Amino acid sequence: MIEYAADFETNNCIDDCRVWAWAVCEVGNIDNVTFGNDIASFISFCETNGGIYHFHNLAFDGEFIIWWLFNNGFEYSEKYRSETFRTLISNTGKFYQLEIIFEKVGRKTKKAVMRDSLKKLPMSVEAIGRAFNTPVQKTSIDYDLIRPLNHRLTDEERDYLKGDVQIVAYALEQQKKQGLKKLTVGSDALNNFKEHFDRWAFLFPQIKHSADKEIRKAYRGGWTYANPKYQANIDLDLTVGAGSVYDVNSLYPYVMLNCPLPVGYPHFFEGQYNGQYPLWIQFFSAHCKLKPDHLPMLQIKKNPYFMESEYLTDTEGIVELAMTNIDIDLLNDHYNVTIFKYHGGFAFDSMVGLFDDYIGYWNSVKESSVGGQRTIAKLMMNSLYGKFATNPDVTGKVPYLKDDNTVGYREGKQEIRDPVYTPMGVFITAHARNKTIRTAQSVYDRFLYADTDSIHVLGCEPIEGIDIHSTHIGSWNHEADFTKAKYIRAKTYAEMINGKLEIKCAGLPHKLKEGITLETFRRGMRVHGKLRPRHVVGGIVLEKTDFTLK
């Protein structure tokens, strides 16, 4: 099927929410750009030409299509029938695909498929243009201006739309040339690895759902922590002095290259593990209290008595834990641990070097390339590990038309798929946390903040005892020095680097950071202009609301 990059421009108006312009650009021929000025003409183009249409944020653009389909004789159906459509939407509302069946006669089907290019290129269109060094770069228009029906596009609007679809089409073409044709970059990475790995079935066998469910309890993400000693709060709006930032070069690829990782079937054991397998997951009941002068690393998930994002200094009672032996060693080093009962677990054989060829290939591409090829290589290196721990419960959401003629979403029929190989994701992330936390602990007196693969420390003198190099995989790169900084909480801090305030603040749009100073960046800060989607007749409008740093 021919492929296009596609984009809608819409009226951001509750009383007149509709598509006022669209453009599509052929992937592989970026000079072939088609324009239109209403959604009906776009649907007509799709029916005539068929193909795959990549929208960069299908959750937004796709709702305009879904609303139009519901209001023009189409029905949602999982079966292939004329004038039907079906979607692939996760239970968290992430859009992956929308398939429209215009006509089904015997074996002949006239259809068009909408996909989310954001899942292939997880960055803004502007960032894609920079990363891929595309022939055109993103421009802007007046997004708030309401265009009337049958609005004739201005030259400025045509150039803007054309640039957006050409940028995405150019990047998608680069991915296709590498044979990366799956729905997401993670799927591309897994498929590429399996194509060149002939021992998959032997080393990564199919694990039963019951065992996978238990193993998954030990799966955790990266360590993100702001040191309370240097943390700004309501009572003390603390600003710290000069310091440094260090990042691990390719943390997860480093683990995949150098650390022992699980292979084969899990071996169930009862009680406390004391066998010969090098890797294991242990279930146990314990009380844990942080040792003096140690950083906390323990979170309790899916327990109403604990905040999932909080790192505990004291469990204040007995808690049920599921941990790899990597995490258990770290736990014992940082906490006084009293075990009350062992509940068994799973042990694994291990190997080192499983990903040497895969990481080696994509790293060589990264080091020898610029622009798009370098960006693709970085995506491929960092997108594989997470696919191993894909949740087998893929029950999604399906759209429906509500009584007020707006689109709603409800849970679909339960769908369970086979796990990939969850133990791999469990141990890769465990090794990664171990490296970051132990490095942070080694500079305990200077430690300010950490986020997965980075540490921020007070003072600009070099950190002793760690490998520092700007490019070597697994080395700590001295990323930057700052003159002063403020740390409020995880994912929320600001640092003055080279005379410019660099702000990281979860939930705060990038454009709203302008004008914020180190003094105004504090708890209680309120900024107007954050966009919140609202489902209305015709599609979605983006309402401006206040962002408050609570």
N, C-alpha and C positions, 0 to 999 in steps of 0.2 A: 504494500500500500504506500502511496505517496505520503510524505510527511510534511507538516507545516508547523511553524511557530505562529501562534495566534494571540491576539490581545483585544480586549474591549476597553472602550472609554464610556463611562456612564454618568448620568446626571445624579449628583449626590443630593437628591431632593425627595423627601417623603411623598409629596404629591405628584411627582413626575419622575419616578425612578425607572430608567430605561437605558438601553444601549443607544448612544448617539453616534458612535463611530466604531468600526472594527477594521482590523488589518490581519492578513495572513501572509507569511513569507515561506516559500518552499525551502525545505532543508536540502542543501546541496546545490541550490541556485538562488542565492540571496537577492539577485536582481529581479526575481519574479515575485512581486508584491501586489496584492489585490486589496482594495479598500471597499468599505460600505458604510452606510449611515443609519442602519437599524438592524435589529436582531433577526427579523424575518429574512432579510437578504443574506445574512450569514448562514442561517439554516438552509436556505435555498442553495447557496454555494456548496455546503456540505453534502446535500442530497445529490447534486449534480456531479461533484468531483470525488466524493468519498474521501478516504484517507484518514490519517491520524493528525490531530491538532493538539499541539503542546501549549497550554496556557501556563504562565508563570504565576501561579496561585489559583488553582482550579476551584478551591473552596469559595472564592469570590466570584469569578467569572462563570463558573459552572452553575451557580444558583440562578443566574439570569436565564440560562439555557433550560434548566429544569422547570422554572416557572412558565416559560414560553411553551414547553412541551405539554405540561399539564393543561394549559389553557388553549391548546390547539389540537385536541383530539388524541394525544398520545397517552399511553398508560405505562406505569411501571410494571415490569414483568421480568422474572428470571428466565422465562422461556422465549425462544426466538419466534416472534410473530411480527407481522407488519404493524407499523405505527406503535412501537413500544420502545422503551429504553430501560437500561439497568445501570447500576453504579457499583463502584468499589470504594466504600467509605469506611474508615476504621471506627471502632467504638468510641474513640476520642475525637471524632469529627474530621480526621485528616482525609482529604480527597485524593484518590489515586487515579480513578478512571470513570468515565461516563461513556456508555456505548448506546448509540441511537440506531434502531432498526427502522429504516424507512419503508422497506418492502421485503417480504419473504415469500417467494414463490418457488416451491419445490426446494431444490438445493441452491437456488440463486438468492443471494441476499444483498440488498443495497443498504449499506450502513456507513456510519462515520464514528470515529473513536476520539474522545477528548482525554488527554492525559495531563498530568501536572509536572511541568519541567522543573519545578522547584525541588522535586524528589530526585531529579537527576543532577541538578546544579543548585545545591543548597546555599544560595547567596542571592543578593539583590541583582536586578538587571544591571544596575550601575557597576556593581562589583564584578559581574561577569565580563562586562566590557573592558574593565581594567585588567582582570586576570588573564583573559584570552587575547588581549591586545587586538580587539575586533576593529575592522575597517571604519566603523562608525561608533560613536560613543553616545551615551544617554543624554538627552536634553530634557527640558521641562516645558509645561504649558500652564495655563490657569485652570487648575483642577476644580475650583469652586464655581466657575462660570456655568450657568444653566443654558444649555444649547436647546433651541426649539426643535420641533419635529421637522424632518427633512433638512436639517442644518447642512449647509455646504461647507466642507472642510476647508480651512484656510491653509495656505502653504506651510505655515508654522506647525499646524496640527498634523498635517500629512507627514512632514519631516519627523515630528516627534513619534508618531505611531510607527512609521517606517523604521526608524532607528531601533525602537524597542523590539520589534519582531526580527529584524535583521541580526541584532546582537545575539538573541537566544538561538536563532536558526544557525548562525555561524558556530556557536559553541556545541550545539547538538550534532552538527556535521562532524566536528572534530572527534566527538565521542563515538559516532558511528564508524568512523574510519579505523578506530581501535577495536571494532567488533563489539562495542558496548551498547546493546540494544534492549536491555531489560527495562522493567518499569521504574526501578529505582537504582541509585548508584550502589546501594548495598547489595542488591540482587546481581548487578553487574560484577561486583567484586567476587561474590561467592561463585557465580557461574564461571568467571575467568579462572579462579583458583581450581575448581573442580575439573575444568577442561584439561588442565596440565598436571593433575595429581591422580595417578592411577591406583592409589591405595585407599581411596575414600571409603569404600564399603568395609574394608578390613579394619582400618584404624578408627573410623567414625561410624560404628554400627548404629542401627536404629534402636533407640532406648524406649522402653514402654512408657506410656503416659503417666502411670502411677509413680514410677521412679523419677521421671523428669520433673514432676510436680514437686517432689521432695528436694531434688538437687537444686532446683530453681530458687529455693529459699536462701541459698548461700550467695546468690547473685546480687551484687551491689555495684553502684557506679563509682565515679571519682570522688576523691576527698576534697571538699571545699570548706575552708574554715578561716574565720577571722579571729585573731587572738584577742580575747576580752580585755587584756591588759592595755592594749592600744586601740580599743574600740570606742568610737564616738557614740554617745547615747544622749538621752534627753537631759540628764543631769550634768554631763560633761561633754561638750562638743570638742573632742580632742583632735588636734592636728599634730602629726609627728614630723620630725625633721627628715634630713636626707637619707636615702636608702637605695637599694638595688633590686632589680627584678631578674630572676633566672627562670628559663623555660627548658624543659627536656626536649631535645630534638627527637621528634617522632617516638613518643613514649610507648604507644601500643605496638607499633612495628618493632621497637627494641625488645619488648617482652616476647613477641612472637619469634624473634630470631634467637634469643639468648636464654630464655627461661624454660625449665622443664614443664611440659604441658600434658594434659591427660589424653590417653588413647584407649580404645577398646571398651568393652562392656564394664559398667560399674559393678564392683563386688560388694554386696551388702554385708555388713557386719553388725553384731549386737554389742551393746555396752560401749566400753572405751576401746578405741583402736590401738592395737599393739602388734600389728602385722608387719609385713615386709614391703608392701607397696609404698612407693615414694610420695604419692599424693592421696589425700583423703578429705572428705567432708564429714565433720562430726556434729551431731546434734546433742545438745547438753543443756542442763539447767544450772544457773550460776548466779552469784552475786558479784558484781564488779565495782571496784572503787578506784578512781584514778590515783596513781602514785604522785607524790610531790614532784614538781618541776617536769611534768610530762604532758604532752599534748593529747587530748582525747581523740579517739578514732571510732568509738562505738555508737552506732545508731540502732534503734529498735524500730522495725518496720511493722506496719499493720497491727499495731497495738494501741488501743484508745487511750492508754495512760501516758503515751509518749508522743512528742512531736517527731514526725519522720525525719525532719531536716536537722534535728538537734543532736549534737554530739554530747554524750552523757559523761558526767564526772562521777556519778554514783547512781547505780540502778535502783537503790533504796528498796531492795527486796530481790526476790528470785525472779529471773527472766529466762525465757526459752530462747536459745541461740542456735543458729546454723552457720558454721564457719569452715572455711578451708584450713588446712594446717598452716598455710602462709599467714592467714589472719589470726589464727590462734597463737602463733609465736609472737606476733605483734601485740596482741591483746595481753599476753602474759608479761611482756616487756613494759607495757604502759600502765597496767592495772594490777591491783591486788585482787586476785580471782579466787573465789571459793566455789568449788564445784559441788553440787548437791546430787546430781545424777547424770549419767551418760545414757543417751537414748539410741545409740547405734549410729550408722551412717553408711557411706559408700567410699570405697577405696579404688584407686586407678593405677594402671601402668602409666609410664610417662616416656616422652621422647623430647629431645632437643633438636631443633633444626627442621621441623615440619614445614616451616614457611620460608626456608632459605631461598628457594628458587623464585617464589612469588614476590617476596619483599625485595630480593636482590634485583629482579627485573625492573619493578616499578621504581625502585630507588635510583637505578642507573638512568632510567628515563627522566626522572626528576632532576638529577644532577647534570644531565647533558642537554636539557631543554629549557626553553623559556616560553612565556605566554601560555597558550592553551594546553600544550602537551605537559608542561610542568604542573599545571593545575589539575589535570586529569590524573596524573601520577600520584599527587598528594591525596586526592579523593580516594583513589583505589587502595592506597596504603592504609588509610585510616578508616575505611568503611567495611572491611571484611570481618573484624572480630565480633562486631555486634550482631551480625547475621547468624552466628552460631547459636546465640541465645534467643532467637526469635520466639515469641510466645506462640504456642500452638493454638491457643484460643483466638481465632481470627474473626469471631462474630462481629459483624459490622452494623452500620446504620443504613436505613433505607429512607428515601425522601417520600413525603406525602403532601398533599395540598390541604391546608387547614381551612376551617370554616371562614376565616377572614381573608381567604385567597392569598395567603402567604405560604411559603415553603417551610415545612417542619421536618424533623428527622426522628425516627424511632428505631428501637433495636430490632435488628433482623433476626432471621432464624439462626440458631446457634450453629457455628461451623468450627470444627476442630481439625487441625492438620497435624501431620507427624512432626515431632521436634526435629531440629537440624542436628545439633550436638551441643546441648547446653553446658556440659562440663567445661568445654573449651572457653566459652565466654566467662564462666565463673572464675576460672583460674587466671586468665589473661588480666581481668580487672583486678583480681587479688594481688598479683605481682606488681601491677602498675601502682596501686595504692601503697603497697609496701615501700616502693622506691621513693615516692613523694613524701610519705609520712616520716620515714626514717631520715631522709635528708633534712626535713623541717626540724625534726627533733635534735639533729646534730648542731643546729644553730638556735637552740631553744631561747637563749637570752636575747637574740636579735629577731626572732621570728615575728612577723606581722600578719601574713596572710598567705593562703595557698588556694589554688583552684586546679585540681586534677593533675596538670603537668607543669605547674609553675609554683614558685615560692617568692615571696617579697620579704626582704629583710631590712632591718634598721642599720644604717651605716653603709658606706660604699667600699670598705675594705673587702678584698676577695674572700670567699668562703674557703676555708682550708678543708682538705680531706675529701673533696669531690672532684670528679673529672669535668673540667670546663673546656668546651670547644664549641666553635660557632656552627659547625655542620655535622660532626660525627653523630651517628644515630646512638641515642642513649646518653650522650653527654649533656651537661647543663650549659646552655648558651646564656652568656651575660647579655640579656635582652636590652636593658636600659638602666639608667640611674635617674632618680627623681630628687628634687630639692625639698619638697614637702608633700605630705599625703594625708588622706583621711580614710579610715576604714569603718564602715557603719555595720555591715553584716555580710554574709555570703553573697557573692555576685553584686555587691554594692560598695564601691570605693572610688576614690579619685586620687590621681597622682600628677604632680607638676613635672612634666618631662620636656626638656629643651624649651622651657618657657611657655609651654602649652598645657592646659589642664586636660588630662585624659580621664574621662569619666566612664566607669562601667556601672550600670545600674539596671538590674533586671526589671523589665516592664516599662522602662522609660525610652520612648522613641528617640532615635539618634538626632533628629532635627530639633527636638526640644531641649537638647543639652546646651545649645548656644545661649550664651548669656549667663549661664550658671557659674558661680565662682566657688572657690573653696570655702568661703564663709557662708554662702547661701546653701551649699550642698550639705544638708543636715536633716535629721529626723524632723518631720513636720513640714518639710518643703513641699509646696504645692505649685504645680506647673499646669497651665491650661493648654489643651490641644491634642491630647492623646485620642486616637481614633478608636471608637468602639463600634463593631458591626451591629446593625439592627436589621432584622428580616422584615421587609415591607412588600407591598404589592409591586411586582415587577422584578424584585431582586434584593439587593442589599444596599443600604446607605451607611456611610461612616460618620457617626456623630462625634463631635469634639467633646471630650470630657476632661475632668481634672485628673492629673496624676499626683497622688500624695505619697510621699516617702514616709511610711508609717513606722 
